[in-house]
Amino acid sequence: MGNEGLSTDYMKSKLAEAKVHFERALDCKHTEFDDLYPYMIEHPQFFWYKRYVAWSELLTIVKLCKELSLDWAPEFSKQQVDYIERRVMSSKVLDEWFEKNDSKEHVG
């Protein structure tokens, strides 16, 4: 049972990393993706693809948290939880992700 704490801490850190990655992609800031595919910067669809990859990563980590019965929602605003639960990255998600996020991070 000693691995339960490690698993929870590990998943929480991966969730935080995925959130930061997605938010950096939204802000068009440098991410790991830029290092993996530097040639894509020259293409207009790059930023959409970069955001899609980060969104997919975030949804995957949330799915794993759910499967492990870890409470992932406190890390996000109510609005962000709603977007994640819908799973579809729409223009609304891109435009309003930060709009009502008053609590930067949940401290547990």
Secondary structure, DSSP 8 states (H G I E B T S, - for coil): -THHHHHHHHHHHHHHHHHHHHHHHHTT---HHHHH-GGGGGSTTHHHHHHHHHHHHHHHHHHHHHHTT---GGGS-HHHHHHHHH----HHHHHHTTTT---S----
